[in-house]
Amino acid sequence: MTKLKLGPLSDDKPVKVTIELPAAVHRDLVAYAEVLGRETGQPVGEPAKLIAPMVERFMATDRGFAKARKALRERKSAPTSGASNSS
């Protein structure tokens, strides 16, 4: 059995985004959907539905992005310097 990075797709309220893919990427997406359908026993009706979980997985496993996002969150939650607490 092939070990894919994606599992069954969750049902979530989507946000519509329109993108253009190179033909080779689309062919690979269709092939991936076929393999995933065989592996999970749940056919993927529309290969485009794989894009969101793929991007989500990519961002979740990108260490550079995780580090940068953590630093951004820390900066946003840090108290601003120069603020006065005079009573």
Summary of the structure (lengths in Angstrom):
residues: 87
radius of gyration: 19.9
end to end distance: 67.8
largest distance: 67.8
contacts: 139
relative contact order: 0.13
helix: 54%
strand: 0%
